[in-house]
Amino acid sequence: MPLNVIKTSLDELHNYNNLLQSSYWGLFKSHYEWRPFAFRFRFSGKDTRMLLLYRDLEDGSGMAYVPNGPDLSLSSEEQGPFLEELSTALRRSLPPGCAFIRYDLKWKTPFAEGSRNCGWEDIRPDPRVREMRMNFGTLQWRLRKSATDIQPPDTIILDIDDSDQAILASMKPKTRYNIGLARRKGVRVLEAPNGMLDDWYSLYEETARRQGLTLHPKDYFETLLRLGETAEGEAPEFHLLLAEAESRLVSGIIVALWGDRATYLYGASTREKKEYMPSYALQWHAIRLARRKGCREYDLFGLPPSKDPAHRMYGLYRFKTGFGGRYLHKRGCWDFPFDDQAYRLFSGYEGTLKGYFA
C-alpha cells in the first residue's frame, strides 16, 4: 500500500526533544527565505509528524529540506526504501519546480558500529560506497550523498540527570581541572538578558573572523531569541550566557532548552584571558542550569571531522570531547533528486563551498 502523506498544520508538530522538527523552528526559518510545511503519515504502525522547509534557488528551481528528520526509528536496511517511498509521496505536495528533497538524517551511520572516539574520516567510506548501501533495496536507486552537510553529523550527548559529582567524574581530568581553575580565577557567568546580545555578537564576529566561519547577521540571533519569548504556542527556552574575567566579557554561548534536552547552539570568544578558562565555566554553568530546568541530556551540537592535531578545528574537538558523554555519528545529509539537471548544477556549486566543519 503506498505511503499516504497528508499536509497538515504546523501546530501539530509536537516533538519535544527535536528542536529542528518543531513548529517553532519552522516559524523561525520562515523569516529567512524558507517556507515551512508540516506533514503527517503513518508508517510501521506509528503516526509521524514532519517539518519540511522549502526555498527557491537562483536558477528558478527549488529545494525541500527536512532538518534532523524524519523522526522515526528504522533499521539501516529499511531507511533507503522508506526515503524513496516518502520522497515519491511528498512530490505531489511540493511546488512543481522542486529539484530535490534533502534529508538531514538523525539516524546513526551504520559505519560507526564498534567505533570509539573517532572522527568523520575514520568511520565513513567514500560517498559511492555509502550510496550503494543506502540505495540497496530501492527501486529507483536515486538517493545521493549531499556534497555538504548542513547540520554537523557528529556530536556528543551528555547524560546530566545526576549529581554534580557524578557528571564531573565522567569528564576527562583536564576538563575537571579547567572548570575548577576558572572558578579559582574568579570567572563569573552571567545569565544575560536578550538586551546584551550586542555584547555577545561582538565576540561572535571576532570568532568568525578568526576561524574563517560563515557569519550570520545579528538580526538572525535577535529573531531567534525574540521568537522564543513571543511565539504563540510552545517554544524552546533560550539562554544567553556570558563569561566575565576581571570585569571583561570574554566568552559567551546560546543554549536552547526543549523537552528534556538542552542544546549548545552557538559560541563566541575573544583570545583575551584564555588562561582563565571561561569556556569551561560557561559549559559547566549551562549543564547545571539545564539540569535545574528539568533537562536530562546536554547536546554539545557538533564535532569537527578530525581528531588530527593538524586540523584547524582540533582545539574544538579536544574541548568538547573532554566533557565525556556518548558519541553520536549520524548519516548526515542525503538528497533525492527529481530534476537531474537542476540537481547537478546545484551540487556542483555547493561542492565549491566550505561548511563549518570542512
BELMO-V73709 format. One record per residue. N is the residue number from 1. PSI is psi in whole degrees, -180 to 180 (* if undefined). Layout:
n: {N,N}
psi: {PSI,PSI}
This chain:
n: {1,2,3,4,5,6,7,8,9,10,11,12,13,14,15,16,17,18,19,20,21,22,23,24,25,26,27,28,29,30,31,32,33,34,35,36,37,38,39,40,41,42,43,44,45,46,47,48,49,50,51,52,53,54,55,56,57,58,59,60,61,62,63,64,65,66,67,68,69,70,71,72,73,74,75,76,77,78,79,80,81,82,83,84,85,86,87,88,89,90,91,92,93,94,95,96,97,98,99,100,101,102,103,104,105,106,107,108,109,110,111,112,113,114,115,116,117,118,119,120,121,122,123,124,125,126,127,128,129,130,131,132,133,134,135,136,137,138,139,140,141,142,143,144,145,146,147,148,149,150,151,152,153,154,155,156,157,158,159,160,161,162,163,164,165,166,167,168,169,170,171,172,173,174,175,176,177,178,179,180,181,182,183,184,185,186,187,188,189,190,191,192,193,194,195,196,197,198,199,200,201,202,203,204,205,206,207,208,209,210,211,212,213,214,215,216,217,218,219,220,221,222,223,224,225,226,227,228,229,230,231,232,233,234,235,236,237,238,239,240,241,242,243,244,245,246,247,248,249,250,251,252,253,254,255,256,257,258,259,260,261,262,263,264,265,266,267,268,269,270,271,272,273,274,275,276,277,278,279,280,281,282,283,284,285,286,287,288,289,290,291,292,293,294,295,296,297,298,299,300,301,302,303,304,305,306,307,308,309,310,311,312,313,314,315,316,317,318,319,320,321,322,323,324,325,326,327,328,329,330,331,332,333,334,335,336,337,338,339,340,341,342,343,344,345,346,347,348,349,350,351,352,353,354,355,356,357,358}
psi: {128,149,129,105,126,130,137,-170,147,-28,-19,-5,99,76,103,-4,12,87,-40,-5,19,161,-32,-45,-37,-43,-45,-48,-18,-16,-4,58,10,141,118,140,147,139,155,149,165,125,133,38,7,132,130,139,146,132,133,133,141,139,151,146,165,-25,6,-10,-166,166,144,144,127,102,126,44,178,152,73,159,128,152,160,-30,-29,-22,-49,-53,-37,-45,-36,-46,-42,-44,-43,-40,-38,-30,-34,-22,1,158,145,-23,7,120,-30,162,135,126,120,88,138,-4,145,142,135,-15,-6,-4,125,-3,156,131,43,162,-177,-53,-14,-24,-9,119,-175,143,-33,-37,-42,-39,-38,-42,-43,-38,-5,124,-8,164,-33,-18,48,-7,131,140,126,152,-30,162,133,-54,145,129,-9,135,177,131,124,135,117,11,63,-177,163,-44,-41,-40,-44,-37,-26,-9,165,148,-40,-37,-45,-43,-44,-34,-45,-37,-43,-40,-45,-31,0,23,132,129,126,130,89,147,161,-23,-14,14,-34,-40,-43,-40,-32,-42,-39,-42,-43,-41,-44,-42,-42,-38,0,39,158,133,118,144,159,-34,-21,-46,-35,-44,-43,-50,-40,-45,-31,-26,-29,-12,139,146,-167,142,155,159,117,145,126,114,132,140,136,130,123,47,16,132,124,-12,157,153,158,125,138,134,122,116,-134,23,135,143,126,107,-48,144,157,151,162,164,-15,144,28,-30,-11,-7,49,-31,-34,-40,-40,-48,-40,-40,-43,-40,-46,-37,-47,-42,-41,-31,2,4,148,-14,152,118,117,-4,62,124,145,160,-8,143,14,122,-20,-13,142,-22,18,-34,-39,-39,-49,-40,-52,-39,-17,-18,2,-144,-175,142,140,115,108,169,-23,-160,135,140,145,101,143,-38,103,-41,-48,-37,-42,-40,-45,-44,-38,-42,-45,-32,-16,-9,154,120,-176,-39,17,*}
